[in-house]
Amino acid sequence: MVWRGPCAPIRWSMRGAGFRAMQFNFVVSSNERAVTLWRSFGFEIVGRLAEAFEHPRLGLVDALVMYGCCEKAPARLGGTVSGGAGGFVH
């Protein structure tokens, strides 16, 4: 089980520091728990690096680039989001 505790507060507090978005540049696609966790916080897959990680059991797997806004909780989590996908904005 993945501990969700600090994920949302850290993300939304980033806005107070002037950040409008966060991007994870290397989420291993076979790590389904991590992908599911970040998607549950409104992050979207905006890129894919083909066969960028050599998994000890699965061999070469893709890495994902995941993006999410920091302004407010995403609409699917009860808030609103402005802006679109693209990259890191400070």
N, C-alpha and C positions, 0 to 999 in steps of 0.2 A: 504494500500500500504506500502511496506517495503522500507525504505530509504537505498539506495545502496551506497550513497556518500563515506563514509570512508572505506568501505570493501576492495576494491582492493588496495588503497594506503597503508593501514596498513599491509596488507598481504605481499606486495612486499617489503616494508621497513623492514620487519622482517629479510629479507636476509642480509641487511646491518648490522644487529646486530648479525649475525652469525647463525641464525636459517635457516635450510633447509626445514623444514616441520612444518605444524600445524595440530593439531588433536583436534576435538571437541568430548568429550567423552559422551555427553548426550544431543542429539538433539531429542526432543520428536517427534515421527513419525507422529503424528496427526497434527503437526504444519507444514502444507504444504507450507506455505510462507517461513519459515526458511529453510526447506529442498530444496525448489526450488532456493532460493537465494544462498545458499552455493554450490549447484550443478552448478549454472550459473558461479561461480568463479572457477570451476574445482575440487571442493571437491567431493570425492567419498565415498559411504557407504562401510565401510570395516568391520563392525560388527553390531550386533543387540542384544540388551538386552531384552529378552522376558518379556512382561508385567511388565516393570520396573517403570512405572509411572501411578499413579491413576488419570486419568482425571476426573474433576468434573461432566462432562456430558457423556463421552464415556466409563467410567470405565477404566480398565487396558489396557494400550497401550504400545507398544514397544518403546524403546529408541534406537537411532542410534549412532554409532561411525562413524564420518566423518573425512577423511584425505585429505590433499592437500599439494602439494609442494609449497615452497616459492621462488624458484630460479628465475623463470621468469613467466610471464603470461602463462597459459596453452595454448596448440596449438589451442584449439577451441576458444581462446580469442585473437589469433594473435601472440602468443609467442611460446616458446618451453619449454618442461619439460624434465628433466633427472631424473633418479631414478624411484623407484616404490613405491607402497603402503606398509605400514608396521607399522609405528609408528612415534613417535617424535624423530627427529634427531637434535642434536646440535653439 
